[in-house]
Amino acid sequence: MKIDYSKPVVRSFNLNVSKKWYVYYRVFNPMKGIMETFRDYSGLHSIKNVEKRFEIAYLKCAEIHEKLKSGWRPYDLVQSENMLAYSTEKKIYKQYVNENSVEAVASEYLRCVKITDSMRQEFLSKVRGFVAWLKSKRFNDIQFSLIDNKMIVTFFQFLIDDLELSATTVKKYKNTLMALWDFAIGKKYAFVNVVTSIPYCDRVKDEAAKPIRKDDLKRIMEMIMRDPQLELACKLELFCFLRPGNEIRKMKIGMIDFANSVINLPADIVKNTNPKKQRPKTTTIPDHLLFEMIDKFRLDTYPNDYYVFGKCGIPGTEHLGKNTLRTRFRNIRECLKLPHYYKLYSFKHTGISLMIDMNFHPNEIAQQAGWTNTYMLEVYVRHKEKSANLNIRENFKLF
């Protein structure tokens, strides 16, 4: 860890008690971008005995040094509530950041600009990444107006060279920071948008989820059964084609029609490519899954307003966080040493591929997936991996 302060020393003027002694030290002030000098005169000049004054001054040095080591800083900074803090942290205690810092400006952006939940999460993710990089470079709470184009270019070079992010992700960082600077200029926190001359990146990463092979699916399900909540989520993806984001996380008990074997999702949690044409989604629950939902998971015993995926592993009043299920699935995938392109979303792709292989009618598949037409089915078929010829696999050999 880099030290951003000097060790306090006593200025005693050759032990001359007629002079005003003080404790001298320097601390890096990120708001100014410089090492700032501080002098503490308090409690020394009234002591006329040279030995006693020196003893008190020495204790004051030690006290200030300990405070500096613990994170205390002497500069006076106005603070505001940090809107970038994670939800769990904000529930335990409010976090504050220094005025005019990146976090403060970003927090004001979130309070003033109306954006969708998905856009909000994207903004939070990218700004948090930028703030973390600033802190790693000892620019903690640097004043927004002091960030220049050179720093921005260095940050993007870090994203491209060190983190090896794809061109798409780098572009998302650029768009987020450009929007933040445009907002800051309007609020007079900055005078020019420094997010320019970004290094070129053409790296393409195939991060799309792929269907899971049958033998791998069996291994995954055997381990997932140790986590009933994750098991239910994966089966709702696999057989009901629910998406692991809002559709699963925000699904409530009352949305399950146990009598008619369907799940009715309201338009506000269903993913729609056109926000102006939001519509609800109804999907059929196969009999075997409905039996498990009642007999094994006992979902019919919980209040209708409970989220199916509560925070305590059972239905509750609070739903799971955005990445909770993804993280739990990723841990299982890594434990089994399976390919990285198997993602939580792969269960939905797997279910659609299975229906295609079982020769279900295209309209039935579209209905189960919540599509208005069969166009998306053509996309799945086009990207579906070709199956090997079983006769060639088993019989084409020399001996």
N, C-alpha and C positions, 0 to 999 in steps of 0.2 A: 504493500500500500504506500503510495506517495504521500510525503508529509508536506502540507501546504502552509506551514508556519515555522517561525524561528523560535529557538528556546529562549524564554525570558531571562534577561540579565539585569543587574542593578547598576544604575548610573549614580555613583557615590561622590564624584568630583574629588577623588583622592581623600575620601573620608572627611570631607569638610562639611560639618553639620550646619554651617551658616547657609549652605546652598540647599535648593529644593531637590532632594533625591527623588528618583522615580524608577519604576520597573519598565524596561523597554523591550518590546517584541514586535514582530511583523507577521501579518497574516494575509494570505491571498484572498482578495475580495472579488468573487466572481461577478458581482454586479458592475464593478469597474474594470475588471480584467487586469488588475495590478496587485502587487504586494503592498499592503497598506500598513503604515507605521502607527503603533499605539503606545501611549505613555500613561502609566498609572501612578499618580502622585498621592493618592489617598492614604491617610493615616501615618505618614512618615515624618513630615516636617515638624510636627508638634513634639516629636521625641528628640531631646537634646543630647542624650547619652549616645556616643558613637557606637558602642558595642550593642546596646539595646536596639538602636535604629537599624543597624546592619542585620541583627537577628530577625527583626520583624520584616525587613525587606526581603531577606532570604526565604522566609516562610511564605511571603506574598508571591515570590517567583514560583515556588513549588506548587502553590495553590492554583495559580494561573496555568501553569504547565499541565497539571492534571485535568483541568477543565478543557484545555485545548485538545488533549489526547482523547477525551471522552466525546468530542464532537462540538463543544461549545465554540461559538465565534462571536467576537465583540462588536461587529458592525451592526448598525441599526437597520433592520430590514422590515418593511411593511409586509404583512402576510395576508393571503386569501385562501379560501377553502380549495383543496385540490380535487377537481372533478375527475382526474385521471386515475385516482386510487381504485384498487379493485374493490368490488362490492362487499366482500367479506371484511376487508380492512375498514371500510367506511361505516359498517355496522357496529364494529367494536369501538372505534374512536375516529373523530374527524381528523383528517390530515390537512395541513396547511403548507402552502408554498410561498416563496417570496414574490412580491409584486414585480411585474415586468419580466419575470422569468418565462421560459417556454411553457412550463406547466401552468403558470397563471394565465397566460394568454390563451392557451388551449382550453383551459377550464372556462374562461369567459366565452370562447367560441361555442362550447357545448351548451352554455346557458342561453346564448343569444340566437344561435342559428337552428332552425327547425330542420331536422334530418330524420330519416327512417332508422329503425333499430339496426338494420344490417349496415347502413352507412355509418352509424354511430360506433358500432363495434370495429369496423374497418379503420375509422379515424383513431379510436383509442389504441388499437394495435400498433399502428404505424408511428403515432406520436410517442407512445411509450418506448418503442424501439429507438427513436431518435434521442429521447431524453436519456435512456440508458447509455447510449454511445457518448453523449456529452459528459455524463458523469465519469465514464471510463477514461476520458481525456482531461479530467480535473476541471471541467467547465460547469461544475455544480451551480445551478441557479444563475448562470450568466445572464446579463441583461439582454433582452430580446434584440434590441437595436445593435448590440455589439456582435451579433452573429453575422459573418460576412460570407461571400460566395466561396471563398477558399475553404472555409469550414464545411460548407454544404457539399462541395465537390469531394472533399476528403471523406465525408460520411458515405456518399454514394459509391466511392471507390471501395470503401470497406464492405458495403453490401454486395458489390459485384465480385471483388477479389477474395475477400476473407470468408464471407458467408455463402458465396456462390449461389446467390438467388437468381431466379429466372427473370427474363426480361419483363414478363407480366407483373411479377411482384415488385420489381424495381420501379416500374411505371406507376404502380399503386402508391408507393412511397412518394414519388414525385408529385402526383396529383394531390395527395393529402397535404404535403408541406406547402405546395403552391396555394392551396385554398386557405391554409392557416396564415400565410404571409399576406395574402390579399385582404383577409379579415383584419390583420394587425395594422396594415397600412390605413384602412378605413378608420381604425380606432386610434391612430397616431402613435402606435407602439413601434412602428418602423416606417421608413420613408421610401424604400424601394424593395421590390421582390427579388431576393438574392438566390431563389431557386431556379438558376439558369445554368447553361453550359454543362448539363449533367453528362457524365461519361456514358458512352454508348454501350449497350448490352444487348446481345442477340442470343443469349443462352436460352434454350428451350428445354423444359423439364416435363416429362410425361407423368403428371401427377394424378391423372384421372383414375378413379376407382375401377377395378376390373372384377368380373364375376369370379367366384371362388370355385376351384376344382372340387369335384365331389369327394375325393379322398381327403383333401385339405379341409373341406367343410365338416367332415365327420370328426376330424381331430380337434377343430376349433370348437364345435358344439360340445364335445365331451368335456373340454376344459371350461367353457363358458357356463355350463350347468352348475359350476361351483359359485357362480354369481347370479342368483335368480333374477335380479333386476336387469342386468345386462342381457341375460338369456331372453327375457320377455321382449326387450327392445329389439334384439336381433330377429326374433321370430315375427314381430310386427312388421319389420322391414321386409323379411323374406317372403311372408305369405300375404301381407296386406299392402305392401309397397309404400309404407309410410316413410317419410324422410326423417333422418335422425336429428334434424335441427328443431324448428318450432313444432312440426307436426307430431313428433314423439314427445319432446320435452314438455310442451304446453297442452298436451291432451289431458282432459279431465275424465273422471269416472262417468259423469253424466253424458259424455259424448259416445259411450258404448251402449248400443241397443242390444242387450243380451237376448231379448225375445225374438228379434228379427235377424240376429247374426250379422249386424253391420256396425261400422264406426262412422259417425257423422261429424266431420271436422268443419268448424265455422271458417268463413272466408278469411278472417284476420290472421289465422295461423297457417293457412295453406299457401305454399309457394306458387306464385303466378308470375309469368314473365312480363305480363302487362298489368301494372298496378291499377290501371283504370278499369280493368275488367275482372276484378276479384270475384271469386265464386267459391262456394263451399265444396267439400269433397266427401263422397260416400264410398266406402270400400267394404267388400264382403269379408267376413271372418270365416275361414274354413272350420268345419265341425271339430276337428282334432284340436285346433288352437283355441276355439271357444271353450271346449271342455277343460283345457289347462287353465285358461283365464279364470274359470269359475272354481274348479276343483283344486288346482295347485296354487294359483296366485290369489284366489279368493277375492277378486276385484269387486264382485257384486256385494260385498259386505261393507264397503267404504262409502262415505257420503259422496253425493254427486259432484260437489264443488271441490273435491280433493284432486290434486294432480296425480295421474297414474304413476309418474316417476318422481316421487318425493325425495327429499334430501337425506332421509334416514334409511334408505333402502326399501321403503314401502310407500304407498300413496300418502300424500300429506298436503299441507297448505302452501308449501313452497316447492317449486319445481327445481330440477337439477340445473347446474351451470352449463354453459354452452359446450365446454370441452370435456366434461366429466366422463361421459360414456365413451367418447373417442379415446381418452387417455387409458381407460380401463381395457378397451379392446386392443389398443396398441401394445400394452404390456403383455397381453396374452399372445399376440402375434409374434412379438420379439422372443418370448419364452419358447415358442414352438419353432422359432427360426424360419418363419414363413416370409414370402416376398413382401416388400414394402408397399406394393401396389394393392395389396389387400387392405382395404380400409373399412371403417364401420359402414360407409355408404355402399360397400360391395354387396351387402346382403340384399339390397333392393335390386341391384343389377343381376344378382344371382337368381332371385325369384323370377324376374322377367325372362331371363334366359331359360329357366326350367319350364316355364309355361310355353315358350316357343318350341322347345324340344318335345314337349308333351302334346304338341299340335292343337293347343287351344285356339279358338277362333280369334282373329285379330281384334274384333270388337270387344270380346270378353277381356282380353289383356288390357286394352285401352280403358275399359270401364274400371277395372281393378286398380289401374295406375292413376285414374282421375284425369285422363287426357280427353279432350273434346273430339279428337280424331285419331286416326292410326298413323299419322305422319311420324310421330316419335318412335313408333315401333320400327319403322324403316331405318331410323338412325341406330337403334339398338342392334338390328339385324346386320347393318352395314359394318358396325364396329365389333360385332360378336366374333370371338375367335373361332376359326374353323375347327371342327372336331376331326380327330384322326380316324382313318378308315380302320375299323376293328379287325377286318380280315387280314389286311396288310400287317397290322401291328402284331397279330398272334401267329401268323403262318409264313410270313416272308423271312426265311432264315436259311442258312446253309446246312445246319445239322440238327 
